[in-house]
C-alpha cells in the first residue's frame, strides 16, 4: 500500500507521515491496523483506550482513583506516539 492509497481511503496525511517517521515507509501496509487516533496526551489516550475495552473502567466505584500518569507509562510500552498520533506496536 502506498501513502496515496491510504490518503484515498480517508486517512489523515499527517497521521501517515507520523507513522512513516516512526516505522518507515516500507511498513505502510500495517498503518490501518496500527493507527489508534490522535490524542493530546498519553494519559488521555490510555483513559479512552481503557474505557473502550470490554472490561472497561466505567463501572468502577467512585472511591477508586486511577493514577493515569503511571497507567499511561505502563500501557505505552505497547504503543508509540508521534506528534499526537498513536500507534499500536505490531
PDB file of N, CA, C and O in Angstrom:
ATOM      1  N   UNK A   1       0.854  -1.174   0.000  1.00  0.00           N
ATOM      2  CA  UNK A   1       0.000   0.000   0.000  1.00  0.00           C
ATOM      3  C   UNK A   1       0.901   1.239   0.000  1.00  0.00           C
ATOM      4  O   UNK A   1       1.953   1.256   0.639  1.00  0.00           O
ATOM      5  N   UNK A   2       0.481   2.248  -0.709  1.00  0.00           N
ATOM      6  CA  UNK A   2       1.256   3.480  -0.774  1.00  0.00           C
ATOM      7  C   UNK A   2       0.604   4.555   0.086  1.00  0.00           C
ATOM      8  O   UNK A   2      -0.535   4.410   0.530  1.00  0.00           O
ATOM      9  N   UNK A   3       1.335   5.616   0.308  1.00  0.00           N
ATOM     10  CA  UNK A   3       0.810   6.749   1.055  1.00  0.00           C
ATOM     11  C   UNK A   3      -0.434   7.299   0.364  1.00  0.00           C
ATOM     12  O   UNK A   3      -1.418   7.625   1.029  1.00  0.00           O
ATOM     13  N   UNK A   4      -0.399   7.403  -0.945  1.00  0.00           N
ATOM     14  CA  UNK A   4      -1.537   7.921  -1.700  1.00  0.00           C
ATOM     15  C   UNK A   4      -2.759   7.018  -1.558  1.00  0.00           C
ATOM     16  O   UNK A   4      -3.886   7.508  -1.492  1.00  0.00           O
ATOM     17  N   UNK A   5      -2.545   5.698  -1.512  1.00  0.00           N
ATOM     18  CA  UNK A   5      -3.650   4.761  -1.301  1.00  0.00           C
ATOM     19  C   UNK A   5      -4.315   5.006   0.051  1.00  0.00           C
ATOM     20  O   UNK A   5      -5.541   5.001   0.162  1.00  0.00           O
ATOM     21  N   UNK A   6      -3.493   5.220   1.073  1.00  0.00           N
ATOM     22  CA  UNK A   6      -4.024   5.457   2.418  1.00  0.00           C
ATOM     23  C   UNK A   6      -4.793   6.771   2.489  1.00  0.00           C
ATOM     24  O   UNK A   6      -5.839   6.849   3.133  1.00  0.00           O
ATOM     25  N   UNK A   7      -4.278   7.796   1.830  1.00  0.00           N
ATOM     26  CA  UNK A   7      -4.972   9.086   1.802  1.00  0.00           C
ATOM     27  C   UNK A   7      -6.301   8.938   1.066  1.00  0.00           C
ATOM     28  O   UNK A   7      -7.323   9.468   1.502  1.00  0.00           O
ATOM     29  N   UNK A   8      -6.277   8.216  -0.049  1.00  0.00           N
ATOM     30  CA  UNK A   8      -7.502   7.998  -0.828  1.00  0.00           C
ATOM     31  C   UNK A   8      -8.544   7.220  -0.025  1.00  0.00           C
ATOM     32  O   UNK A   8      -9.743   7.346  -0.277  1.00  0.00           O
ATOM     33  N   UNK A   9      -8.090   6.418   0.940  1.00  0.00           N
ATOM     34  CA  UNK A   9      -9.003   5.642   1.793  1.00  0.00           C
ATOM     35  C   UNK A   9      -9.555   6.472   2.942  1.00  0.00           C
ATOM     36  O   UNK A   9     -10.316   5.965   3.766  1.00  0.00           O
ATOM     37  N   UNK A  10      -9.174   7.755   3.002  1.00  0.00           N
ATOM     38  CA  UNK A  10      -9.719   8.640   4.021  1.00  0.00           C
ATOM     39  C   UNK A  10      -8.843   8.830   5.239  1.00  0.00           C
ATOM     40  O   UNK A  10      -9.292   9.409   6.229  1.00  0.00           O
ATOM     41  N   UNK A  11      -7.616   8.364   5.201  1.00  0.00           N
ATOM     42  CA  UNK A  11      -6.707   8.537   6.328  1.00  0.00           C
ATOM     43  C   UNK A  11      -6.037   9.913   6.268  1.00  0.00           C
ATOM     44  O   UNK A  11      -5.803  10.461   5.191  1.00  0.00           O
ATOM     45  N   UNK A  12      -5.738  10.455   7.448  1.00  0.00           N
ATOM     46  CA  UNK A  12      -5.095  11.762   7.526  1.00  0.00           C
ATOM     47  C   UNK A  12      -3.643  11.679   7.075  1.00  0.00           C
ATOM     48  O   UNK A  12      -2.901  10.796   7.505  1.00  0.00           O
ATOM     49  N   UNK A  13      -3.244  12.597   6.211  1.00  0.00           N
ATOM     50  CA  UNK A  13      -1.866  12.613   5.719  1.00  0.00           C
ATOM     51  C   UNK A  13      -0.877  12.813   6.860  1.00  0.00           C
ATOM     52  O   UNK A  13       0.197  12.211   6.855  1.00  0.00           O
ATOM     53  N   UNK A  14      -1.221  13.650   7.840  1.00  0.00           N
ATOM     54  CA  UNK A  14      -0.318  13.902   8.966  1.00  0.00           C
ATOM     55  C   UNK A  14      -0.099  12.635   9.803  1.00  0.00           C
ATOM     56  O   UNK A  14       0.999  12.399  10.306  1.00  0.00           O
ATOM     57  N   UNK A  15      -1.145  11.832   9.946  1.00  0.00           N
ATOM     58  CA  UNK A  15      -1.015  10.576  10.688  1.00  0.00           C
ATOM     59  C   UNK A  15      -0.119   9.603   9.923  1.00  0.00           C
ATOM     60  O   UNK A  15       0.708   8.913  10.518  1.00  0.00           O
ATOM     61  N   UNK A  16      -0.288   9.553   8.619  1.00  0.00           N
ATOM     62  CA  UNK A  16       0.545   8.672   7.790  1.00  0.00           C
ATOM     63  C   UNK A  16       2.001   9.114   7.881  1.00  0.00           C
ATOM     64  O   UNK A  16       2.895   8.279   8.011  1.00  0.00           O
ATOM     65  N   UNK A  17       2.244  10.423   7.814  1.00  0.00           N
ATOM     66  CA  UNK A  17       3.612  10.939   7.919  1.00  0.00           C
ATOM     67  C   UNK A  17       4.226  10.604   9.271  1.00  0.00           C
ATOM     68  O   UNK A  17       5.407  10.268   9.354  1.00  0.00           O
ATOM     69  N   UNK A  18       3.417  10.695  10.338  1.00  0.00           N
ATOM     70  CA  UNK A  18       3.923  10.338  11.674  1.00  0.00           C
ATOM     71  C   UNK A  18       4.305   8.865  11.712  1.00  0.00           C
ATOM     72  O   UNK A  18       5.336   8.505  12.282  1.00  0.00           O
ATOM     73  N   UNK A  19       3.490   8.020  11.115  1.00  0.00           N
ATOM     74  CA  UNK A  19       3.783   6.576  11.074  1.00  0.00           C
ATOM     75  C   UNK A  19       5.063   6.305  10.295  1.00  0.00           C
ATOM     76  O   UNK A  19       5.888   5.489  10.708  1.00  0.00           O
ATOM     77  N   UNK A  20       5.226   6.990   9.173  1.00  0.00           N
ATOM     78  CA  UNK A  20       6.441   6.828   8.375  1.00  0.00           C
ATOM     79  C   UNK A  20       7.653   7.266   9.181  1.00  0.00           C
ATOM     80  O   UNK A  20       8.695   6.614   9.121  1.00  0.00           O
ATOM     81  N   UNK A  21       7.543   8.358   9.937  1.00  0.00           N
ATOM     82  CA  UNK A  21       8.654   8.834  10.767  1.00  0.00           C
ATOM     83  C   UNK A  21       9.063   7.796  11.802  1.00  0.00           C
ATOM     84  O   UNK A  21      10.247   7.637  12.097  1.00  0.00           O
ATOM     85  N   UNK A  22       8.086   7.095  12.350  1.00  0.00           N
ATOM     86  CA  UNK A  22       8.360   6.111  13.408  1.00  0.00           C
ATOM     87  C   UNK A  22       8.804   4.772  12.831  1.00  0.00           C
ATOM     88  O   UNK A  22       9.837   4.236  13.230  1.00  0.00           O
ATOM     89  N   UNK A  23       8.042   4.239  11.911  1.00  0.00           N
ATOM     90  CA  UNK A  23       8.196   2.855  11.457  1.00  0.00           C
ATOM     91  C   UNK A  23       8.933   2.754  10.129  1.00  0.00           C
ATOM     92  O   UNK A  23       9.742   1.847   9.934  1.00  0.00           O
ATOM     93  N   UNK A  24       8.662   3.661   9.237  1.00  0.00           N
ATOM     94  CA  UNK A  24       9.264   3.622   7.917  1.00  0.00           C
ATOM     95  C   UNK A  24       8.230   3.331   6.850  1.00  0.00           C
ATOM     96  O   UNK A  24       7.224   2.668   7.104  1.00  0.00           O
ATOM     97  N   UNK A  25       8.485   3.829   5.667  1.00  0.00           N
ATOM     98  CA  UNK A  25       7.537   3.715   4.562  1.00  0.00           C
ATOM     99  C   UNK A  25       7.332   2.277   4.110  1.00  0.00           C
ATOM    100  O   UNK A  25       6.286   1.955   3.546  1.00  0.00           O
ATOM    101  N   UNK A  26       8.301   1.412   4.344  1.00  0.00           N
ATOM    102  CA  UNK A  26       8.186   0.021   3.900  1.00  0.00           C
ATOM    103  C   UNK A  26       7.116  -0.760   4.667  1.00  0.00           C
ATOM    104  O   UNK A  26       6.759  -1.865   4.259  1.00  0.00           O
ATOM    105  N   UNK A  27       6.599  -0.210   5.769  1.00  0.00           N
ATOM    106  CA  UNK A  27       5.596  -0.904   6.567  1.00  0.00           C
ATOM    107  C   UNK A  27       4.207  -0.251   6.482  1.00  0.00           C
ATOM    108  O   UNK A  27       3.375  -0.459   7.366  1.00  0.00           O
ATOM    109  N   UNK A  28       3.957   0.522   5.445  1.00  0.00           N
ATOM    110  CA  UNK A  28       2.669   1.213   5.313  1.00  0.00           C
ATOM    111  C   UNK A  28       1.483   0.259   5.249  1.00  0.00           C
ATOM    112  O   UNK A  28       0.362   0.656   5.566  1.00  0.00           O
ATOM    113  N   UNK A  29       1.703  -0.985   4.846  1.00  0.00           N
ATOM    114  CA  UNK A  29       0.602  -1.956   4.817  1.00  0.00           C
ATOM    115  C   UNK A  29      -0.006  -2.162   6.203  1.00  0.00           C
ATOM    116  O   UNK A  29      -1.168  -2.554   6.312  1.00  0.00           O
ATOM    117  N   UNK A  30       0.756  -1.907   7.256  1.00  0.00           N
ATOM    118  CA  UNK A  30       0.294  -2.103   8.631  1.00  0.00           C
ATOM    119  C   UNK A  30      -0.338  -0.848   9.242  1.00  0.00           C
ATOM    120  O   UNK A  30      -0.823  -0.887  10.373  1.00  0.00           O
ATOM    121  N   UNK A  31      -0.335   0.255   8.507  1.00  0.00           N
ATOM    122  CA  UNK A  31      -0.791   1.524   9.071  1.00  0.00           C
ATOM    123  C   UNK A  31      -2.186   1.432   9.680  1.00  0.00           C
ATOM    124  O   UNK A  31      -2.382   1.797  10.839  1.00  0.00           O
ATOM    125  N   UNK A  32      -3.154   0.950   8.908  1.00  0.00           N
ATOM    126  CA  UNK A  32      -4.540   0.961   9.392  1.00  0.00           C
ATOM    127  C   UNK A  32      -4.749   0.060  10.602  1.00  0.00           C
ATOM    128  O   UNK A  32      -5.608   0.340  11.438  1.00  0.00           O
ATOM    129  N   UNK A  33      -3.987  -1.003  10.708  1.00  0.00           N
ATOM    130  CA  UNK A  33      -4.083  -1.881  11.881  1.00  0.00           C
ATOM    131  C   UNK A  33      -3.440  -1.225  13.104  1.00  0.00           C
ATOM    132  O   UNK A  33      -3.919  -1.388  14.226  1.00  0.00           O
ATOM    133  N   UNK A  34      -2.367  -0.492  12.884  1.00  0.00           N
ATOM    134  CA  UNK A  34      -1.630   0.111  13.988  1.00  0.00           C
ATOM    135  C   UNK A  34      -2.232   1.434  14.471  1.00  0.00           C
ATOM    136  O   UNK A  34      -2.139   1.750  15.657  1.00  0.00           O
ATOM    137  N   UNK A  35      -2.835   2.196  13.589  1.00  0.00           N
ATOM    138  CA  UNK A  35      -3.282   3.544  13.920  1.00  0.00           C
ATOM    139  C   UNK A  35      -4.410   3.525  14.949  1.00  0.00           C
ATOM    140  O   UNK A  35      -5.405   2.818  14.786  1.00  0.00           O
ATOM    141  N   UNK A  36      -4.240   4.310  16.007  1.00  0.00           N
ATOM    142  CA  UNK A  36      -5.208   4.373  17.098  1.00  0.00           C
ATOM    143  C   UNK A  36      -5.938   5.713  17.193  1.00  0.00           C
ATOM    144  O   UNK A  36      -6.975   5.799  17.851  1.00  0.00           O
ATOM    145  N   UNK A  37      -5.422   6.747  16.557  1.00  0.00           N
ATOM    146  CA  UNK A  37      -6.067   8.053  16.609  1.00  0.00           C
ATOM    147  C   UNK A  37      -5.125   9.134  17.087  1.00  0.00           C
ATOM    148  O   UNK A  37      -3.938   8.897  17.314  1.00  0.00           O
ATOM    149  N   UNK A  38      -5.676  10.324  17.235  1.00  0.00           N
ATOM    150  CA  UNK A  38      -4.896  11.474  17.688  1.00  0.00           C
ATOM    151  C   UNK A  38      -5.401  11.898  19.063  1.00  0.00           C
ATOM    152  O   UNK A  38      -6.604  12.023  19.292  1.00  0.00           O
ATOM    153  N   UNK A  39      -4.455  12.115  19.970  1.00  0.00           N
ATOM    154  CA  UNK A  39      -4.784  12.480  21.348  1.00  0.00           C
ATOM    155  C   UNK A  39      -3.837  13.573  21.812  1.00  0.00           C
ATOM    156  O   UNK A  39      -2.755  13.746  21.250  1.00  0.00           O
ATOM    157  N   UNK A  40      -4.240  14.303  22.827  1.00  0.00           N
ATOM    158  CA  UNK A  40      -3.410  15.401  23.324  1.00  0.00           C
ATOM    159  C   UNK A  40      -2.376  14.947  24.352  1.00  0.00           C
ATOM    160  O   UNK A  40      -1.439  15.687  24.653  1.00  0.00           O
ATOM    161  N   UNK A  41      -2.536  13.731  24.896  1.00  0.00           N
ATOM    162  CA  UNK A  41      -1.566  13.235  25.881  1.00  0.00           C
ATOM    163  C   UNK A  41      -1.670  11.722  25.987  1.00  0.00           C
ATOM    164  O   UNK A  41      -2.672  11.122  25.596  1.00  0.00           O
ATOM    165  N   UNK A  42      -0.620  11.120  26.522  1.00  0.00           N
ATOM    166  CA  UNK A  42      -0.639   9.673  26.765  1.00  0.00           C
ATOM    167  C   UNK A  42      -1.771   9.305  27.712  1.00  0.00           C
ATOM    168  O   UNK A  42      -2.453   8.298  27.520  1.00  0.00           O
ATOM    169  N   UNK A  43      -1.965  10.134  28.739  1.00  0.00           N
ATOM    170  CA  UNK A  43      -2.999   9.850  29.727  1.00  0.00           C
ATOM    171  C   UNK A  43      -4.391   9.862  29.095  1.00  0.00           C
ATOM    172  O   UNK A  43      -5.212   8.991  29.382  1.00  0.00           O
ATOM    173  N   UNK A  44      -4.654  10.843  28.242  1.00  0.00           N
ATOM    174  CA  UNK A  44      -5.955  10.921  27.570  1.00  0.00           C
ATOM    175  C   UNK A  44      -6.147   9.706  26.659  1.00  0.00           C
ATOM    176  O   UNK A  44      -7.225   9.112  26.634  1.00  0.00           O
ATOM    177  N   UNK A  45      -5.112   9.342  25.920  1.00  0.00           N
ATOM    178  CA  UNK A  45      -5.183   8.179  25.036  1.00  0.00           C
ATOM    179  C   UNK A  45      -5.481   6.907  25.825  1.00  0.00           C
ATOM    180  O   UNK A  45      -6.373   6.141  25.458  1.00  0.00           O
ATOM    181  N   UNK A  46      -4.744   6.684  26.896  1.00  0.00           N
ATOM    182  CA  UNK A  46      -4.891   5.456  27.679  1.00  0.00           C
ATOM    183  C   UNK A  46      -6.247   5.414  28.379  1.00  0.00           C
ATOM    184  O   UNK A  46      -6.863   4.351  28.454  1.00  0.00           O
ATOM    185  N   UNK A  47      -6.714   6.527  28.885  1.00  0.00           N
ATOM    186  CA  UNK A  47      -8.028   6.547  29.532  1.00  0.00           C
ATOM    187  C   UNK A  47      -9.112   6.151  28.531  1.00  0.00           C
ATOM    188  O   UNK A  47      -9.981   5.340  28.852  1.00  0.00           O
ATOM    189  N   UNK A  48      -9.072   6.709  27.332  1.00  0.00           N
ATOM    190  CA  UNK A  48     -10.066   6.357  26.318  1.00  0.00           C
ATOM    191  C   UNK A  48      -9.914   4.900  25.887  1.00  0.00           C
ATOM    192  O   UNK A  48     -10.908   4.200  25.696  1.00  0.00           O
ATOM    193  N   UNK A  49      -8.684   4.449  25.738  1.00  0.00           N
ATOM    194  CA  UNK A  49      -8.420   3.062  25.368  1.00  0.00           C
ATOM    195  C   UNK A  49      -9.053   2.104  26.376  1.00  0.00           C
ATOM    196  O   UNK A  49      -9.699   1.129  25.992  1.00  0.00           O
ATOM    197  N   UNK A  50      -8.867   2.382  27.652  1.00  0.00           N
ATOM    198  CA  UNK A  50      -9.423   1.508  28.689  1.00  0.00           C
ATOM    199  C   UNK A  50     -10.938   1.638  28.796  1.00  0.00           C
ATOM    200  O   UNK A  50     -11.621   0.658  29.093  1.00  0.00           O
ATOM    201  N   UNK A  51     -11.463   2.818  28.562  1.00  0.00           N
ATOM    202  CA  UNK A  51     -12.916   2.981  28.592  1.00  0.00           C
ATOM    203  C   UNK A  51     -13.586   2.235  27.445  1.00  0.00           C
ATOM    204  O   UNK A  51     -14.742   1.825  27.558  1.00  0.00           O
ATOM    205  N   UNK A  52     -12.864   2.059  26.346  1.00  0.00           N
ATOM    206  CA  UNK A  52     -13.422   1.382  25.175  1.00  0.00           C
ATOM    207  C   UNK A  52     -13.282  -0.138  25.218  1.00  0.00           C
ATOM    208  O   UNK A  52     -13.842  -0.825  24.364  1.00  0.00           O
ATOM    209  N   UNK A  53     -12.557  -0.670  26.178  1.00  0.00           N
ATOM    210  CA  UNK A  53     -12.391  -2.118  26.253  1.00  0.00           C
ATOM    211  C   UNK A  53     -13.622  -2.753  26.884  1.00  0.00           C
ATOM    212  O   UNK A  53     -14.409  -2.083  27.553  1.00  0.00           O
ATOM    213  N   UNK A  54     -13.775  -4.042  26.665  1.00  0.00           N
ATOM    214  CA  UNK A  54     -14.916  -4.765  27.237  1.00  0.00           C
ATOM    215  C   UNK A  54     -14.916  -4.695  28.753  1.00  0.00           C
ATOM    216  O   UNK A  54     -15.957  -4.479  29.373  1.00  0.00           O
ATOM    217  N   UNK A  55     -13.742  -4.880  29.349  1.00  0.00           N
ATOM    218  CA  UNK A  55     -13.666  -4.833  30.807  1.00  0.00           C
ATOM    219  C   UNK A  55     -13.996  -3.429  31.286  1.00  0.00           C
ATOM    220  O   UNK A  55     -14.714  -3.238  32.268  1.00  0.00           O
ATOM    221  N   UNK A  56     -13.457  -2.457  30.572  1.00  0.00           N
ATOM    222  CA  UNK A  56     -13.740  -1.054  30.823  1.00  0.00           C
ATOM    223  C   UNK A  56     -13.483  -0.598  32.241  1.00  0.00           C
ATOM    224  O   UNK A  56     -13.171  -1.397  33.124  1.00  0.00           O
ATOM    225  N   UNK A  57     -13.616   0.665  32.439  1.00  0.00           N
ATOM    226  CA  UNK A  57     -13.436   1.238  33.765  1.00  0.00           C
ATOM    227  C   UNK A  57     -14.656   2.064  34.152  1.00  0.00           C
ATOM    228  O   UNK A  57     -14.670   2.698  35.207  1.00  0.00           O
ATOM    229  N   UNK A  58     -15.661   2.057  33.318  1.00  0.00           N
ATOM    230  CA  UNK A  58     -16.840   2.884  33.562  1.00  0.00           C
ATOM    231  C   UNK A  58     -17.606   2.449  34.807  1.00  0.00           C
ATOM    232  O   UNK A  58     -18.257   3.269  35.454  1.00  0.00           O
ATOM    233  N   UNK A  59     -17.533   1.168  35.141  1.00  0.00           N
ATOM    234  CA  UNK A  59     -18.323   0.651  36.248  1.00  0.00           C
ATOM    235  C   UNK A  59     -17.571   0.610  37.574  1.00  0.00           C
ATOM    236  O   UNK A  59     -18.042   0.006  38.537  1.00  0.00           O
ATOM    237  N   UNK A  60     -16.415   1.245  37.626  1.00  0.00           N
ATOM    238  CA  UNK A  60     -15.668   1.272  38.881  1.00  0.00           C
ATOM    239  C   UNK A  60     -16.396   2.150  39.894  1.00  0.00           C
ATOM    240  O   UNK A  60     -16.992   3.164  39.530  1.00  0.00           O
ATOM    241  N   UNK A  61     -16.347   1.763  41.151  1.00  0.00           N
ATOM    242  CA  UNK A  61     -16.976   2.607  42.173  1.00  0.00           C
ATOM    243  C   UNK A  61     -16.275   3.972  42.237  1.00  0.00           C
ATOM    244  O   UNK A  61     -15.092   4.076  41.912  1.00  0.00           O
ATOM    245  N   UNK A  62     -16.986   4.993  42.644  1.00  0.00           N
ATOM    246  CA  UNK A  62     -16.423   6.348  42.634  1.00  0.00           C
ATOM    247  C   UNK A  62     -15.251   6.547  43.602  1.00  0.00           C
ATOM    248  O   UNK A  62     -14.502   7.514  43.465  1.00  0.00           O
ATOM    249  N   UNK A  63     -15.084   5.653  44.568  1.00  0.00           N
ATOM    250  CA  UNK A  63     -13.984   5.800  45.517  1.00  0.00           C
ATOM    251  C   UNK A  63     -12.661   5.245  44.971  1.00  0.00           C
ATOM    252  O   UNK A  63     -11.620   5.375  45.614  1.00  0.00           O
ATOM    253  N   UNK A  64     -12.702   4.636  43.803  1.00  0.00           N
ATOM    254  CA  UNK A  64     -11.477   4.142  43.160  1.00  0.00           C
ATOM    255  C   UNK A  64     -10.916   5.264  42.298  1.00  0.00           C
ATOM    256  O   UNK A  64     -11.619   5.806  41.446  1.00  0.00           O
ATOM    257  N   UNK A  65      -9.667   5.611  42.513  1.00  0.00           N
ATOM    258  CA  UNK A  65      -8.996   6.652  41.732  1.00  0.00           C
ATOM    259  C   UNK A  65      -7.826   6.031  40.994  1.00  0.00           C
ATOM    260  O   UNK A  65      -7.031   5.295  41.577  1.00  0.00           O
ATOM    261  N   UNK A  66      -7.728   6.327  39.720  1.00  0.00           N
ATOM    262  CA  UNK A  66      -6.683   5.740  38.886  1.00  0.00           C
ATOM    263  C   UNK A  66      -5.572   6.761  38.697  1.00  0.00           C
ATOM    264  O   UNK A  66      -5.825   7.923  38.379  1.00  0.00           O
ATOM    265  N   UNK A  67      -4.355   6.318  38.894  1.00  0.00           N
ATOM    266  CA  UNK A  67      -3.184   7.143  38.619  1.00  0.00           C
ATOM    267  C   UNK A  67      -2.924   7.046  37.113  1.00  0.00           C
ATOM    268  O   UNK A  67      -2.252   6.123  36.653  1.00  0.00           O
ATOM    269  N   UNK A  68      -3.456   8.001  36.351  1.00  0.00           N
ATOM    270  CA  UNK A  68      -3.384   7.929  34.896  1.00  0.00           C
ATOM    271  C   UNK A  68      -1.969   8.090  34.372  1.00  0.00           C
ATOM    272  O   UNK A  68      -1.624   7.522  33.336  1.00  0.00           O
ATOM    273  N   UNK A  69      -1.155   8.846  35.066  1.00  0.00           N
ATOM    274  CA  UNK A  69       0.232   9.016  34.614  1.00  0.00           C
ATOM    275  C   UNK A  69       0.974   7.683  34.682  1.00  0.00           C
ATOM    276  O   UNK A  69       1.647   7.294  33.726  1.00  0.00           O
ATOM    277  N   UNK A  70       0.853   6.990  35.800  1.00  0.00           N
ATOM    278  CA  UNK A  70       1.512   5.694  35.946  1.00  0.00           C
ATOM    279  C   UNK A  70       0.916   4.670  34.981  1.00  0.00           C
ATOM    280  O   UNK A  70       1.650   3.925  34.332  1.00  0.00           O
ATOM    281  N   UNK A  71      -0.406   4.634  34.885  1.00  0.00           N
ATOM    282  CA  UNK A  71      -1.081   3.688  33.997  1.00  0.00           C
ATOM    283  C   UNK A  71      -0.653   3.927  32.553  1.00  0.00           C
ATOM    284  O   UNK A  71      -0.375   2.977  31.822  1.00  0.00           O
ATOM    285  N   UNK A  72      -0.600   5.186  32.143  1.00  0.00           N
ATOM    286  CA  UNK A  72      -0.179   5.509  30.774  1.00  0.00           C
ATOM    287  C   UNK A  72       1.247   5.055  30.520  1.00  0.00           C
ATOM    288  O   UNK A  72       1.548   4.515  29.456  1.00  0.00           O
ATOM    289  N   UNK A  73       2.119   5.269  31.481  1.00  0.00           N
ATOM    290  CA  UNK A  73       3.526   4.848  31.328  1.00  0.00           C
ATOM    291  C   UNK A  73       3.620   3.350  31.091  1.00  0.00           C
ATOM    292  O   UNK A  73       4.408   2.898  30.260  1.00  0.00           O
ATOM    293  N   UNK A  74       2.828   2.586  31.807  1.00  0.00           N
ATOM    294  CA  UNK A  74       2.851   1.127  31.658  1.00  0.00           C
ATOM    295  C   UNK A  74       2.255   0.684  30.315  1.00  0.00           C
ATOM    296  O   UNK A  74       2.836  -0.156  29.627  1.00  0.00           O
ATOM    297  N   UNK A  75       1.127   1.231  29.949  1.00  0.00           N
ATOM    298  CA  UNK A  75       0.448   0.815  28.720  1.00  0.00           C
ATOM    299  C   UNK A  75       1.191   1.295  27.483  1.00  0.00           C
ATOM    300  O   UNK A  75       1.162   0.626  26.450  1.00  0.00           O
ATOM    301  N   UNK A  76       1.851   2.436  27.568  1.00  0.00           N
ATOM    302  CA  UNK A  76       2.561   2.977  26.405  1.00  0.00           C
ATOM    303  C   UNK A  76       3.739   2.104  25.980  1.00  0.00           C
ATOM    304  O   UNK A  76       4.346   2.359  24.940  1.00  0.00           O
ATOM    305  N   UNK A  77       4.070   1.092  26.754  1.00  0.00           N
ATOM    306  CA  UNK A  77       5.114   0.146  26.319  1.00  0.00           C
ATOM    307  C   UNK A  77       4.661  -0.596  25.057  1.00  0.00           C
ATOM    308  O   UNK A  77       5.490  -1.094  24.294  1.00  0.00           O
ATOM    309  N   UNK A  78       3.349  -0.667  24.843  1.00  0.00           N
ATOM    310  CA  UNK A  78       2.790  -1.370  23.686  1.00  0.00           C
ATOM    311  C   UNK A  78       2.346  -0.421  22.575  1.00  0.00           C
ATOM    312  O   UNK A  78       1.783  -0.861  21.572  1.00  0.00           O
ATOM    313  N   UNK A  79       2.595   0.871  22.745  1.00  0.00           N
ATOM    314  CA  UNK A  79       2.155   1.871  21.779  1.00  0.00           C
ATOM    315  C   UNK A  79       3.276   2.872  21.547  1.00  0.00           C
ATOM    316  O   UNK A  79       4.205   2.992  22.346  1.00  0.00           O
ATOM    317  N   UNK A  80       3.165   3.589  20.430  1.00  0.00           N
ATOM    318  CA  UNK A  80       4.128   4.630  20.092  1.00  0.00           C
ATOM    319  C   UNK A  80       3.355   5.873  19.703  1.00  0.00           C
ATOM    320  O   UNK A  80       2.301   5.790  19.072  1.00  0.00           O
ATOM    321  N   UNK A  81       3.886   7.031  20.084  1.00  0.00           N
ATOM    322  CA  UNK A  81       3.245   8.309  19.774  1.00  0.00           C
ATOM    323  C   UNK A  81       4.205   9.170  18.970  1.00  0.00           C
ATOM    324  O   UNK A  81       5.407   9.189  19.233  1.00  0.00           O
ATOM    325  N   UNK A  82       3.665   9.879  17.993  1.00  0.00           N
ATOM    326  CA  UNK A  82       4.437  10.839  17.196  1.00  0.00           C
ATOM    327  C   UNK A  82       3.513  11.992  16.854  1.00  0.00           C
ATOM    328  O   UNK A  82       2.505  11.807  16.172  1.00  0.00           O
ATOM    329  N   UNK A  83       3.858  13.194  17.332  1.00  0.00           N
ATOM    330  CA  UNK A  83       3.079  14.407  17.046  1.00  0.00           C
ATOM    331  C   UNK A  83       1.601  14.263  17.403  1.00  0.00           C
ATOM    332  O   UNK A  83       0.738  14.799  16.707  1.00  0.00           O
ATOM    333  N   UNK A  84       1.308  13.545  18.479  1.00  0.00           N
ATOM    334  CA  UNK A  84      -0.065  13.368  18.933  1.00  0.00           C
ATOM    335  C   UNK A  84      -0.793  12.203  18.302  1.00  0.00           C
ATOM    336  O   UNK A  84      -1.930  11.914  18.675  1.00  0.00           O
ATOM    337  N   UNK A  85      -0.166  11.525  17.351  1.00  0.00           N
ATOM    338  CA  UNK A  85      -0.764  10.356  16.701  1.00  0.00           C
ATOM    339  C   UNK A  85      -0.265   9.097  17.397  1.00  0.00           C
ATOM    340  O   UNK A  85       0.929   8.955  17.662  1.00  0.00           O
ATOM    341  N   UNK A  86      -1.178   8.192  17.688  1.00  0.00           N
ATOM    342  CA  UNK A  86      -0.857   6.984  18.453  1.00  0.00           C
ATOM    343  C   UNK A  86      -0.992   5.749  17.583  1.00  0.00           C
ATOM    344  O   UNK A  86      -1.913   5.615  16.777  1.00  0.00           O
ATOM    345  N   UNK A  87      -0.014   4.832  17.783  1.00  0.00           N
ATOM    346  CA  UNK A  87       0.044   3.607  17.000  1.00  0.00           C
ATOM    347  C   UNK A  87       0.345   2.437  17.914  1.00  0.00           C
ATOM    348  O   UNK A  87       1.175   2.529  18.818  1.00  0.00           O
ATOM    349  N   UNK A  88      -0.343   1.338  17.665  1.00  0.00           N
ATOM    350  CA  UNK A  88      -0.061   0.102  18.399  1.00  0.00           C
ATOM    351  C   UNK A  88       1.183  -0.517  17.801  1.00  0.00           C
ATOM    352  O   UNK A  88       1.326  -0.582  16.580  1.00  0.00           O
ATOM    353  N   UNK A  89       2.089  -0.974  18.660  1.00  0.00           N
ATOM    354  CA  UNK A  89       3.290  -1.655  18.185  1.00  0.00           C
ATOM    355  C   UNK A  89       2.890  -3.033  17.702  1.00  0.00           C
ATOM    356  O   UNK A  89       2.367  -3.837  18.474  1.00  0.00           O
ATOM    357  N   UNK A  90       3.128  -3.311  16.448  1.00  0.00           N
ATOM    358  CA  UNK A  90       2.752  -4.613  15.876  1.00  0.00           C
ATOM    359  C   UNK A  90       3.921  -5.576  15.921  1.00  0.00           C
ATOM    360  O   UNK A  90       3.795  -6.720  15.485  1.00  0.00           O
TER     361      UNK A  90
END
